[in-house]
Amino acid sequence: MTTPLPLARSRSGQRTGESQRNTIDVPEGARRQPERFAVAALAALIHRYTGELGVTVGARRLRVPGEGTVGELLAAAAAAQPAAEPDGHGIVVPAGADVPEVPPALVLVLSASEEWELRTARAEFPAEAAAQYAGHLERILHALAGDPAVALRDIALLDAAETRRALFEWNANDEAVPAPFLHELVAEYARGTPEAVAVALPDSQVTYRELDESANQLAHRLAKLGVRPRDRVGVCFPRGADALIAQLACFKLAVGVILMDPDFPADRLRFMLTDAEAAAVLTSRADESAVDGVCKVISLDGTDWRTEPTTFDPEPVTADDIIHIGYTSGSTGTPKGVLARFGSCRNLIHSMRAVCELTAASNGTWLAAPGYGMIQVECFPVLAAGATVHIPEISVVASPQRLQEWLLERRIDSTLLMKPMAERLWGLDWPADTPLRNIRVCGERIQSWPPPGLPFRLINLYGSTEATTVAGCDITSLGAELGEQGRALRLPPIGRPIANVKTYVLDDALRPVPPGVAGELCVSGDGLSVGYLNRPELTEQRWIPNPIDPARSPVLYRTGDMARYWPDGGIELIGRTDNQIKVRGNTVHLGEIEVVLTAQPGVRQAAVLAHQDGHGDTQLAAYLEPSPGLVPAVPDIRRAVQQRLPAFMVPASYVVGVFPTSTNGKIDRTALPEPPRSRPDVNTPYQEPRTDLERTLRDLWQSELEVEGVGILDNFFELGGDSLRAARLTEELRDRYAIELELGDLFDEPSVERMAALVRHALAGR
C-alpha cells in the first residue's frame, strides 16, 4: 500500500473523469534518454513528497538513493527491476503510446518536443496542487540533466516566488505592541478604575485597587527580606488572588517567577527551587512543608506584610528580563526550566487581547493549572484589558456540565480550555444567546472538527513553554467555509502565526518544504523564550542561529513538531520527531517517566506508551521488564511514581513481562501488547459487591476505567483513575440518581464501598 500523495483529495473507486494537463519544459539532456530521465524524475518527486525510498513508477521498482547523488538516481532508474505488483503513484507513457484506462495519480506523457505533459485527475487534485507537482517535477528534470554529482536532497523544489511566499509573505504580521508590561497596566487600572473587579472568586472578589496595593505591599516585604532585581522567587499557590498578587509583586521587583503547583510532589518542588537558585518562595501555610529547606519561605496567610506601604516604585524592566521560569518534562528524567522573557509575555498578551476581542467589560477565566505558563495565555490578557478574571471551585473545572453552568452563570465571554474538556463542552447543547463568544483550545492536537452551528468561536491555539503561543486558527469559521466535504479531507489546522511571531515548516537542511509535504515546525520572532536554565548544550540544540531572517530575529527555535503547510499558508500538525507527547495539555517526555520506572527495585528496563481510551483521552501505559530473579511490585512502583511525578505523568496501567526486541536489539515498541483489561496488581484484597447499589457502582467503575474484576475496596486511582475519569463518574451518578455529590467527597476515600455509602446518604436526605 503506497503512502497517500500530499494535497490529494480522498477518492472512492477508480480514477475516472477528466484529467488536468500541465506542460513540463524538458532540458536537452533529458530528451536524449527520455524514459530513463522521466522514471528518475518521477521517482525523485515521489520520494521528496512522501519520504519513501522504495518507489514504483509504472511497472518498474527502484530504490531512491535519498542520501545519494543525481548520478546515482539515474543509474538506479536505468537498472530498475520490474515490479512484482505495480501499484505506484506514477507512470511514464512513451511518446505515441496510450494512457492506461485506469491510470495512477501522476501520468507523465512523453513527446519528441521540448515539452512533456503531467496529467492528474481533476477530481483528485485541486488545480493549484496539480500545477505545484508539475513545477517541481520540471525543476527536478533540469537538475537531473545538470551536474551528476549534485546531491539529490539539494535539488531545490521551490522557486524564488514560492520561497518568498513561505518565508515572508505568510509571516507578514509585524505589529507595534504598546510599551507597558502587565504589572504596569494593572497599576494604570488601579488608578483609573480602582473599584473595577479584577478577580472574582466563588465567595469573594478583589478590585484592581486591592490587587495592585497588595502587590505593592508584598513587593516592599520581599525587598526588606533581601530579594533583589533579577533574583528568582518561587510562587506556589492554587489558582486564586494570592497567586496573582505574588506574581505582580515579583514583576514590580523585576524578579523572575518560578511557576509552581502545590499539587506537585514535594521532591519536584524542591528540585525546582534548587535548580533555579530561588531567593525565596511564596506560598500558603498549608503548603509550607512541601517547599521548605531550600530558601526563605514566605506564607501569605499571615497579615504582617499587610502593614507595608501600599505604594511602590517598580524597578525598571526590559523585554529581555526573565518573567517566568516554567518547568517542563525532560527526556533525561530531570525537569528542565524554560526562561520566558517579559517581552515575549507582552507580545502574547497583546495578541490574545486582539484575538479574543477583550475589553474592560469582558469576563474571562483562569482554569488552567497554576504551575505552567498557560496563565500568560488565559489570565494575563484579561487583566491587561482591565476586565475580570473569574476563578471557580476546583470541582467545576473537571465537570463539563458544571463548567457549562458556571460559564453561563458568570456570563463568561472568553475562556481557554485543554482539548479534552473543549471537545466535551462543544458537544453540549448551548443557548443561542450564550454570552460566550470564544473558547481558545490548546494542549493537544485537535483531531476532529467541531459541530456546525455553535454560538461561539473555537480558536485552535498552538504553542509551547519554549515559544509561548505561536499560532491560532478560528476552526469554527474555517470549518463552515470548507463545508462537510472540505472538512473530511483534513484535520483542523493551527493556522497562521500570531503577531510578531514567524513560523516555518522546514526540511533537514532548514529549507521551506512545499505545501502538503511534512517538515519540522520552526519558530522565530518576539515570542521565543531565552532557552533552558542551566542546560547550555540542550539550548544550543533547539535554539539555533536563524538562517532565514537573522536581522529580524537572530534565533530560530526547532520545536520538534512535524507539520505541513496548507496551500493558503495555514499549518497543520502531524506528529513529533521525538519521544514526546501531550497529556491533558502538558508536554510529557515519555523518557522522563521511563527513567523513574527503571530506578525502582526489580525493574531491569521500562517503556511507556501513550494510547487513546474509549473517550479519546490520552492514557499512559508502563511496560516493566523484571531484573533477573526478581518480580517488580507494581503497587509499590505506582506509589513511588506518584511521589516523584505530577499526576498527569503517572501511568494508568502497568504490564510486566519480557520485552520484544527488534533486529538491532532495541525494544520493539510497536510489538508491545495493549494494556490488559484485567484488575491490576493492587494491595487491597478483592471483595465482591454485596448489594445492588455496590454492583451498579462497580459496573460504572469498570466501564469508566476500562478494567474488569474491580473489587469494592479497590482504590479508584490505583486502578488507573484520574481527575477526568473521576469527574465523568461523578456526573454519571448525578444523572442516574438525581443527587448532588461533590467530586472531593466521592474521591476522598475512593472505593466503591465508600461511594455506595455516600450515595445512600444523599438519597436518604432528598
N, C-alpha and C positions, 0 to 999 in steps of 0.2 A: 504493500500500500504506500503510495507516494505522499509526501508532505504537501498539504494544500499550498498553492501559489499565493503569495501576498496580493491583496487587493481584489482577489477573485470573489465573485458572489457565489454563495452556495447554490447548488443546482440539483434537480431531481431528474433521473433518467439520462439518456444520451444527449450529447451536444448536437443540437439541430438548430435550424434557423439561419438568419443572415450573419455573415462574418464582417468584422471590421478589418479594413485593409490599410496598413501603414507602410510606406515605402522606406527602404533602407539603402543609404548610399554605400556602395561597396568599393573598397580600395582595389587597385590593380592586382596587388599580391594575392588577395583572396580570390579574385576571378580566375587565376591560373589553376587553382586547385579548389574549385567551389565546394564540393561536398565535404572535403576534409575540413576546410575553414568553417563551413556552416555548422557541422556537427560540433566542432570545438567551441564555436561562439555560443551556440545554444546551451551546451553543457556548462560553460563558464557562467552564463547568465543565470541558469537554474541554480547553480552552486552558490553564487553570490546572493541570490534572493532567498534561498531556503537553508543554506548551510550544508546541504547534502554533498557527500563526496562521491558516492556511487550513483551515477546518473544514466538513465536510459533515454536515448534520442532515437526515436523510431524503433528499429529492430537492433540497434547497437547499444551495448552496455560498456561504459568506460568509467574508470576511476579518475576523478579530477584531482590533480596534484595541488591541493589547497595551499601548501607552503612552497610550491614549486614555481617554475617559470612558464612564460608563454610557449617557449620551445618544447618544454616537457608536455604541455597540454596538447599541442599539435601532434606530437609523437603518439600520445595516448589515443587521440582521435584516429590516427592512421592505423593503429593496431587494435582498435575496438572490436570486441568479440560480439557475435550475435547474442541477443538477449533471449534467455530461456522463455520468459513470459513478458513480451513487450507491454509495458504499462507506464510509459514515461509521460513527462509533461509536454514534450515537444517532438516534432518530426520535421525532417528535411525532405522537401519534394523537389526532385531534379527538374531542370527545365523541360517543359513539354509533357511531364507526367501528370496524372490526375491526382487530385487531393482525395484522400480516403473519405468514404461516405460518413464514417464516424471518426472524426479526427481528434487528436489530443488537444490540450489547451492552446498550445503555441504551434503554429504551422508556418515554417519558413519556406516560401516558394522561390526557387532559384530561377534565374533567367540569364541569357547571354549578354544582357545590357549591363549598365553601371548601377542598376537599381534592382534590389530584390524586394520581396513583399512579406511582411509579417501579418498573418491573419489570426484573429482571435474572435471567439464567439461573442456577438454583441450582447447576448443575454447573460453571459458570464463575467465579462469585463466592462466596466464603465469606459467611456471613450478616453477619459483622462488617463486611466490606468493602461489602456492599450497603447496610447502614444508614449507613455513613460517606458514601457517594455521595449518598444521599437527604438526609441532614442538611445537607451542603454545598450541594446544589442548592437547598434551601429558603432558605438564607441568601443565596444569590445572587439568587433571585427577590425577596426582600424588599428587597435593595439596589437592584435594578432599578426597583422601584416607588417608591423614595425620591428623593433628590436626583440629578438627571441630570448634575450637574457633578462628582460623585464619580468619582475615577479608578478604572478597572477593577481595577488592581493593588492598590488599597487595600481592596477588599472582603475582610473577614476571614472565612476559611472555618472556622477552628476556633472553637468556643465556649469559654467560660471553663474548663469542666472538661477539655476536650481540651488547651487551652493549659497548664493547670496540670500535667496528666499528662506532657506532653512536656518541659516546662522543669524541673519539680521532682520529680515522683514517680519518673520514670525516672532521676533523678540523686540519689536519696536514699541516699547512700553515704558520709556523713561517718563517719570513724573516728578514734579517738585513735591517734597514732603515737608510739612510745617516743622519748624525747629524744635518746639517744646517736647521734652520727654514725658513719660506718663506721670511721674510724680509732680512735674511742673503743671501739667494740665489739671490734675486733681486739686492742686493748690489754687489755680485760677478759678475753678468752680466753687471752691470753699469760700473764696472772696466774693464771687459774683452771684452765686445761688446757694448760699450756705445751708439753707434748710431743705434743699432737694435731697431725696433719699438716694444714697449711694449703694447701700447693701440692705436687702430685705430678707430676713430670716423667718423661720416659722412662727416665732413668738416675739420678735423684736426687729428694730431697724436702726440703721446708722446713717446719719446725714453726711453730706460732703464736709461740712464744718467739723463734725465729730471725727470723721475718718482722718482728715488732714491734721487736726490738732493732736489726736492720739499718736499719729506717726511722728509729729514734731517732738512730743514728749519722749517717745521711745528713742528717737534719734539722739536727744540730749543724754539719756541714760547710757546708751551704747558708747557715746563719746567719752563720758565720765569713766566708764569701765575699761577704757583703753582701746576701743575699736577705732581704727583709722581708715581713711580713704584707701581703696584698693585692697583692703582686707577681704576675707571671705567669712560669711556668717551663715550657719545652718538655720533654716526655717522649717519646723516640724510641727504642723498642725493639720487637723482635718479641714475640709472646706469650711470657711467662716470668716467673720470680720477680723479676728485676731491674725489670721494668716495674711490678710491684705494689709493690715496695719504694720505687721512685722516687715513685709517686703517693702512697703513705701518708706519706712524708716531707714532701711538699708539703702534704698535708692538715694535718699536725701544725703546720706553719708558717702555716696559713690562707692558703696560696698557691694561686692558680688554675692548673690543669694544662692546658697546650696539648697536645691529643691529636695525636700524630704517628705515622706509619707509615714505617719506613725504606725500604719499597718505593716510596714516592712519589718522583717526580722531585726532584732537589736544588733546582731553582728554586722548586718549590712549597713545599718545606720551609722554605727561607729566606724566602719571602714570608710564611708563617705566623708565623715568629719576628719578622719586622719589623713586620707588621701588628699583632701582639699586644703589641709592645714588650716582648719577653721579657727578663727579668733574667738568665736562664741557660737552658741546655738540657742535659738529662741524656740520655746515650746510651752506646753502646759504642765501643771504638776502631775497630771495623770500619766504623762509620757516621759517624765524626767529620768526614770530608771533605765529607759531604753537608749538614752543618749549620753549618760554621764560617763565620767572617766576619761574624756578626751580633751575637753576645753571648758570654758565657762558655760554654765547652763543658766539661762535666764527664763524664768517662768512668768508668763504674762497674767497668771491668775491673781498675783499679788497687786496691791494698789500703790506700792511705794513709788513706782515710776510715774504714776499719775500726778505726782507733786511737781514734776518738771515743768518748765515754761511751755506754753502752747504755741510759741512761735520759734522758728528755727531758720537760720540762713543756710540753705543747702550748699553742699560742696559742688564745685563745677564738675560736669560730666561731659566726656567726649563720646563720639559714636563708637569708638573702638574700645571703650572701657567694658569690663565684663559685668553683665546684668544678672545672668543666671548660670549656674553650673548644674546641668541636668545629667543624671547618671543613667546610662543605658546598658543593656546586656552586652557582655563581652565574650568573644569566641574562646578566650583562654580560660574562662571560668571566673574572671575578675571583672566586676562592672567598670566601665570607663566613663569619666566625666567629660562632658562636652561644654566648651566655653562659649556661651552665647553673648553677643555684643548688644550694648544699648542701641546702636544704630540699626541692627537687624530687627530688634524688637519694635523700634519706632516705625520702621518701614512696614512691618507686618500689621501693626495696629492701624496705620493709615489705610492699608489695602482692605483689611477686614471691615473697617468702618464704611468704606465705599461699597464693597460687595454686599454687605448686609443693610445698607442704607440706614445706618444708625443715627438717631438724633437724640436730643436731650429727653424727648418724650418716649423713647424706646424702653422696653423691658427685656433684658437679656438674662442669661443664666450662668451659673457655674456648676456644672455637673461632672466634669472630668476629675479624675483622681488628682490630689494635690501635689504629688511628688514628681510631676512632669511639666514640660514646657507648654502643655496644652492650655495652661492659664493665659499664656500670651495670645492664643488664638480665640479663646472663648470669652474670658472675663475682662481682660485689659481693654479691648476695643470698646466695650460697653462703658467702662469708667472714663475712657478718653473722650467719649461723646457726651459726658455729663448725665448719662442715663442710669438706670437702676439695675444692679446685679441681684437676681433672685437665687437663693440657695435653699433647696428643700431638705426635708428629713431624709436620712440615708435610705429608708425603706422605699421612698418614692422613686429613687434613681434606678432601682433594679426591676421595677414592675412596669410593663408597657401601659397597662390600663390606668394605674395610679399616676404615672407620669403624664399621660394624656390629660387626665382630670386636672392635675396640678397646672399644666401649661395653660389650659383653658381658664382655670380659676384665676390665675395670676396675670392673665392677659399677656402672655409672653409673645413677642413678635419675632424674636430671633433666638435660636439656640444652636448648640453644637452637640452632636451625638456620635458615639462609636458606631461603626457599621452594623453590628448585630442588633442593637437597640433601634437604630434608624429603620432597619428593614421591618422590625416588628411594628413600629409606630406607623409607618406608611401603609401597613396593611389593615389598620383600624378604620372604622367609619369616622369621618370628620364633618363637623357642621360647615356648611358653605361659607358662613360668615365668621369663621375662626379668626382670631386676632393674629395667629401665627402666620408670618409672611415667608420665612425661610428657615430651613434646617441645613446646617453645614454638616456634612458626613465625612468622617475621617477614620483613620486607624488601619483599615484593611481594604484590599481591592474589592470594589463593588462588582459583583458578577451577574447582576440581574437589573433590568430596567424597572423603575417604579411604575405602578399602575397609572394610566392616564386619568386626568380629571382631578388630581389633588388640588386643594385650595391654597397650597403654598409651594414655594420653590424648594427643590433639593439641590444643594450645591456640593458637588463631589470635590473634596479638598485632598491634595496630596502634599506631603511634607515629611520631615524627619527632625529629630533633635538636632542633627548636624546642620540642617539647612532651613530650619523653621518651616513655614508654609511656602511651598514652591509654586503650585498651580491650582486652578479651580475651574469647574465647569458646571453650569446650570443644566443638570441632566433631565429635569422635567421639561424645560423648554426645548432642549435638543431632541429628547425622545418624541415630543409632539411633532417637531419638524420632520424627523426621519420617518414617522409613521410606523405601523406594525411591521411592514416588510423590511424597512431600513433597520429597525431595532434588532431584528432577528439576525442580522449579518455581523454584528459586532457588540462588544461589551461597552458599558458606559466608560467614556474616557476621563482622564484627569484634566483634560482641556489645555488651556494656554497658561503661560506663567503670569503671576500677579505682578503688579507694578515694580519695576526696577530689579526684577529677577529674570535671569536668562536661562533657558532650558535648551539642551541639545541632546539628540539621540545619535550616538557616535559608534563607529566600529573600533576594533582594537588599535587602530592607528590614529584614533581621535579625529576621524573624518565623518562628516554627516552621512547617514545612510539614506537611501531612497524611501519615500513613503511606503509603508507596508512591511519593510524589512526590519528585523529585530536588531537592536543595538543597546548599548548601555546608556541610561539616562544620566547626564552630567549637568551640573548647575553652577552658575556664576552669578555675580551681581551683589546687590545690597542685603540679601537675606542670609548669607553664609555666616556660620559661627567661625571662631578662630581656629578650632581644632580640638584635639583631645588633651585633657590635662595630664601632664607627666607621661605622655606617650608620643614622643617625637617621631619615632620610626613609623608608628601607625598613622600619625598625622600626615607624614610625607607620602604615604601610600595613597591616601584618599584626597588630600588637598594638594593638588599638583599645579605647576605653572600653567597658566591659561594660554594655549597656542592660538586661540580664536580671536579674542579681543582684549589683549593684556592692558591696553591703555584704559579701558573702561573698568575692567576687573582683573587684577593680576593673578587671581587664584581660580582654579576650576575644581569643583568637588565631584568625585566619582561616587555615585550613590550606591552602586551595586545592584540597582534595579534594572531589569530588562524591559524595554519599551519599544514602541514603534510609532511613527507619525501616521496620522490620517492625512489625506491629500489636502485638507484645509489647514494643516499645521497643528491641529489638536493632537494630544499624545495619549496613548493607551498603554497601561502597564500589562506585562505578560508574565512576569516571574522575577526570580532572583538569580544572581550569579554566584551566590554563596549559600551557606547553611543557615540562613536567617529567614524568619517568618514574622507575621504579626499575630498576636493573640490578644483579643479584647482591646485592640488599639495600641498595644505595646509591642515595641520591637524586641524580638527574642532571638538570641543566638542559641540554637539547639546545642552547640558545643559547650556553652556555659553549664547547662543542666547536666550534660554528659560528664563533665569534669567533677561535679558534685557527686554524681552517682558512682563513678569509679573510685571515689575516695572512701566509699562505705565498705565495711567488713564483708568479705565473701564475694565481692564483685571484681571479676577479672577485667571486664570491659563492658561498656554500656553504649547504647544507641537510643536516640529519641527521635520519634517521627511525629508529624502532625497529620491528623485526619479530620474529616468532617463528620460530625454526628448527625443524627436524624433531623435535627433542627437547622443544620447548615452551619453550626458553630465550630470553630477550630478547637480540637481537643488534642492533648499530648499523650502519647503512649511511650513508656520506658521499656526498653529491652535490656535485660541483665544476663550476662554470661557469667556463671559461677567460677570462682577460683577453684583450682583442683582440690577435691576433697571437702569443699565447703558448700553450704547452701545459703544463699542470701536470705536474710529475714526481712521480707517485704514490709511488714508493719513498722519495723524499726527504721528501715530505709526511708519510708514515706515520712515519718516524723522528722528524721534528720534533714530531709529536703525542705520540709515546711519551715524548719528553723533557719535555714540558710537562704532560701529564695522567696521572692514575693509569691503570693497565691496564684497569680496568672502563669507562673513558670513551674508549678507543681504538676507533674503528670497525673492524669486521671486514672490510668491503668498501667499495670506492670506485668511483663511477660518474662519468665525465667527460662533459659534454655541455651543450647549451643548455637552460635550464630552461623548462618550460611555465609560462605565466602566466595568471592569472585576468583577468576583465574590468577589474579595478581596477589591474592592473599588478603585483600581488604574485605571488610564487612559488606556483604551484598544487601544493601538496604532495600532494594526492590523485591527481594525474596523473603523478607521478614513477614511473618503472618499478621493477619488482622488481630487486634486485641480480642481476647475471648469475652463472651458474654456471661461467663460463669462468675459466681461470687468470688471476689478477690480474697487473698490471704489476709485476714484480719485477726486480731487477738480476741475479739468478742466471741463467746460461744454461740453457736447457732441456736435460735429459738423460733419455733413455728408460731404463726399468728394463732391467737386463741379466740378471737371474736370476729364477727362480720366486719366491724369497722377496721380492725387491725389488718384483716385480709384485703380490704379495699385499699387502705393506705399502702400496704406492701406492694400491691399491684401497681399503684400510681408511682411509687418509687422505682420499681423495676422498669416501667415504661419510660420514665424521665431519665434514669441513669443508664438505660440500655444494658442492664445487668440482670441476671437470673439468680434465684436462690437467696434473696435478701431475707435476713432474719430481723425480728422486731427489736433486737437490742443493738443492731449494727449502727455504726456512726455514718451519717449521710456523706460526710466529706471524706471519710476513709474509703468509701465505695466509689469515689471519683466525682462526687458532687462539687459544685462551685456556686458562686453567688447568683449567676444567671439561671442555673437549673433550680436553685432554691426559690428564686422569685417566681419562676413558672409554676412550680409546685404549689406555692402559696396562692397564686391566682386560681389554680385549679380547685383548691379547697374552698376558696371564697365562692366560686361559681357553683360548685357542686352542693355545698351545704348552706349557702346564703348566710354566712357568718363573717364577722370582721376579725381577722387574725393579723398579727404583726410578724413580719419576717424575723425580727430579732427574737421574739418569744418562741417561735416554732423551732428555730435552729440554735437556741441557747444550749439545749441538750438534744442534739439532732438524732433521735431514734424514732422508729415507728411507734414504739410503746409510749414514749413521751408525747408524741404528736397526737396519738389517739386520745390521751388524757386531756390535752388542751382542746381538742375538737369537742369531746363530750362536755367539757366545762362550758364552752361557748354555746353549744346547743341548749344546755340547761338554762342558760341565762337569757335566752331570747324571749 
